Amino acid sequence: MPPTPDAHAVADAFGLAAPTGPLVPVRHVSSETWRLDTLRGRYFVKRLVFGDWRDQLEKAMAVELRARAAGLPTPLPVAPIDPAWGLAADLGDGCGVLRVHAWLDGAPLAPGTDLSHWYGTTLAALHSLQPAGPQRIDSMWPLWYGVYPPGTWDDWLATGLRQERPWAPLLKERLPLITDLAARIEAAYDEVGDYVLTHRDVVPHNVLMATGGGPVLIDWDGAGPDSATLETAAAVFDHARHTTTGDPDPARIASALATYRDHGGDLRPCGFLLARRLGVHLARCAERIRTSLGRETGGSPDPADADARTARQLAALPEFSSLLLDWSRRMG
């Protein structure tokens, strides 16, 4: 793990007042994040270890700024004095670049909270910002749809069997199903054709209930081209499952989709409306396989944990895919 950035260096890079102490770690998922307290306010600091993702991240920053300018509920970004690129500053420590936002006091979205109207209006506003143009996918697309080049899953399986990974026999059993589902996912994406530049990760854990305000959509680093229809269906379905029981709430789905349409959203006909939601399931499984094999360190740095989570997701795949196919018919 890289060392924690120096608070004074961060403040200087972003033109902030003097810090009152060192950076304080906050929730860490796939990126390191901290709280920075200064004499004139509090800020959220995030490290981006971008590798081959610089182009996509820079474009995501542009989507974020466009959304904020249009009045969507987003955190306030802080521009660096001397940008390395986009809204990122390089401290010269060789540990990636940093982003800063004004701090938002608030709480995660609690299960049971009904934000159907907010989901409908926010997604409709997002999808009116900008068409994707000729770039209907980018290199981040597999992270949302779980579709990989031919032979990729076979390679992971062969390596997993050689390394005697506990999930490998289950992957061998599930491989025909994965191949079939990936083809259906890709066909659905080709079918709808309504590609826009959007957030791409409108899920409950990216909705912050700001103190004294309404819901705020956070974490725009994955923004890019997507299908408006498939993103809407996936986001609304996840919201409908964010209940105390975990079962989809049909009333939430109906309300959110009606609000989406009422505010100008166009939910196009599709044979597999929840293709994107299934793609996320496959993509997370692939991420954990790569972690288990030592090919990726982000998100789940513990290979043993990745082994267990991979096995659970592969085991759940037949039932979960059937659930999504059934709800696709009901939502359509």
Residue pairs with C-beta under 8 A, 6 or more apart in sequence:
1 32
2 32
2 47
2 49
2 93
2 95
2 96
3 93
3 95
4 22
4 23
4 25
4 34
5 23
5 34
5 45
5 47
5 91
5 93
5 95
5 98
6 22
6 91
7 19
7 21
7 22
7 23
7 36
8 18
8 19
9 91
10 16
10 19
10 23
10 36
10 45
10 89
10 91
10 98
10 100
11 17
11 18
11 19
11 36
11 38
12 81
13 80
13 81
13 82
13 89
13 91
13 98
14 43
14 78
14 79
14 80
14 81
14 89
14 100
15 78
15 80
15 81
16 36
16 38
16 40
16 41
16 43
16 78
16 100
17 38
17 39
17 40
17 41
18 38
18 39
19 36
19 37
19 38
19 39
20 37
20 38
20 39
21 37
23 34
23 35
23 36
23 45
24 34
24 35
24 36
24 37
25 32
25 33
25 34
26 33
26 34
26 35
26 44
27 33
29 299
30 298
30 299
31 46
31 47
31 48
31 49
31 221
31 298
32 46
32 47
33 44
33 45
33 46
33 47
34 44
34 45
34 46
35 42
35 43
35 44
35 45
35 103
36 42
36 43
36 44
36 45
36 100
41 102
41 103
42 102
42 103
43 78
43 100
43 101
43 102
43 103
44 75
44 100
44 101
44 102
44 103
44 104
45 98
45 99
45 100
46 98
46 99
46 100
46 101
47 95
47 96
47 97
47 98
48 57
48 88
48 96
48 97
48 98
48 99
48 221
49 95
49 96
49 298
50 57
50 96
50 97
52 139
53 139
53 140
54 85
56 138
56 139
56 140
56 224
57 86
57 88
57 221
58 85
58 86
59 138
59 197
59 223
59 224
60 220
60 221
60 222
60 223
60 224
61 77
61 86
61 87
61 88
61 220
62 86
63 129
63 130
63 197
63 198
63 199
63 220
63 223
63 224
64 74
64 77
64 220
64 223
65 77
65 87
66 129
66 130
66 197
67 74
67 125
67 126
67 129
67 199
67 220
68 74
68 76
68 77
70 125
70 129
71 125
72 122
72 125
72 126
72 217
73 122
73 214
73 215
73 216
73 217
74 216
74 217
74 218
74 220
75 101
75 102
75 104
75 216
75 218
76 101
76 102
77 87
77 99
77 100
77 101
78 87
78 100
78 101
78 102
79 87
80 87
80 88
80 89
80 100
81 89
82 89
83 89
84 90
84 97
85 97
87 99
88 97
88 98
88 99
89 97
89 98
89 99
89 100
90 97
90 98
91 98
104 208
104 210
104 211
104 216
104 218
105 210
105 211
105 212
106 208
106 209
106 210
106 211
106 213
106 216
107 208
107 209
107 211
108 204
108 205
108 207
108 208
108 209
109 115
109 204
109 205
109 207
109 208
109 209
109 215
109 242
110 209
111 242
111 243
111 244
112 242
112 243
112 244
113 209
113 242
114 249
114 252
114 255
115 207
115 215
115 239
116 236
116 239
116 251
116 252
116 255
116 256
116 259
117 255
117 256
117 259
118 214
118 215
119 202
119 235
119 236
119 239
119 256
119 259
119 260
120 236
120 255
120 256
120 257
120 258
120 259
120 260
120 261
120 262
120 263
120 265
121 259
121 260
121 263
122 202
122 215
122 217
123 202
123 228
123 231
123 232
123 235
123 236
123 256
123 260
123 265
124 259
124 260
124 263
124 264
124 265
125 263
126 196
126 198
126 199
126 202
127 194
127 196
127 198
127 228
127 231
127 232
127 265
128 264
129 196
129 197
129 198
130 196
130 197
131 195
131 196
131 197
132 195
132 196
132 197
132 225
132 226
133 195
135 225
136 195
136 225
137 189
137 225
138 224
138 225
140 200
140 222
140 224
141 147
141 224
141 225
142 148
142 283
142 286
143 222
143 283
143 287
144 200
144 201
144 222
144 226
144 276
144 279
144 280
144 283
145 185
145 186
145 189
145 275
145 276
145 279
145 280
145 282
145 283
146 182
146 185
146 278
146 279
146 280
146 281
146 282
146 283
146 285
146 286
147 182
147 185
147 186
147 279
147 282
148 182
148 286
153 171
153 175
153 178
153 179
153 286
154 175
156 171
156 286
156 289
156 290
156 293
157 168
157 171
157 172
157 175
159 293
160 167
160 168
160 171
160 289
160 292
160 293
161 168
161 169
161 172
163 293
165 292
165 293
165 307
165 310
166 307
166 308
166 311
167 289
167 292
167 307
167 310
167 311
167 314
170 311
170 314
170 315
171 289
171 310
171 314
174 314
174 317
174 318
177 317
177 318
177 321
178 282
178 317
181 278
181 282
181 317
181 321
182 282
184 272
184 275
185 272
185 275
185 276
185 278
185 279
185 282
187 271
187 272
188 230
188 270
188 271
188 272
188 273
188 275
189 227
189 230
189 275
189 276
191 270
191 271
192 227
192 228
192 229
192 230
192 268
192 270
193 227
193 268
194 227
194 228
194 229
194 266
194 268
195 225
195 226
195 227
195 228
196 225
196 226
196 227
196 228
197 223
197 224
197 225
198 223
198 224
198 225
198 226
198 228
198 231
199 206
199 217
199 220
199 222
199 223
199 231
200 222
200 223
200 224
200 226
200 231
201 219
201 222
202 217
202 231
202 235
203 235
203 238
204 238
204 239
204 242
206 217
206 218
206 219
207 215
207 216
207 217
207 218
208 215
208 216
208 218
209 215
209 216
210 216
226 276
227 276
228 265
228 266
229 266
229 267
229 268
229 270
229 273
230 270
230 273
230 275
230 276
231 276
232 257
232 260
232 265
232 267
233 267
233 270
233 273
233 274
233 276
233 277
233 328
233 331
234 274
234 276
234 277
234 280
236 252
236 253
236 256
236 257
236 260
236 331
237 248
237 253
237 274
237 277
237 324
237 327
237 331
238 277
239 252
239 256
240 248
240 249
240 250
240 252
240 253
240 256
241 247
241 248
241 249
243 249
248 327
250 330
253 331
257 267
257 331
260 267
261 267
269 332
270 328
270 332
271 328
272 278
272 325
272 328
273 327
273 328
273 331
273 332
274 324
274 325
274 327
274 328
274 331
275 328
277 324
278 320
278 321
278 324
281 313
281 317
281 320
281 321
284 313
285 310
285 313
285 314
285 317
287 296
287 298
287 299
287 300
288 299
288 300
288 306
288 307
288 309
288 310
288 313
289 306
289 310
290 296
291 297
291 298
291 299
291 300
291 301
291 303
291 306
292 303
292 306
292 307
292 310
294 303
300 306
300 309
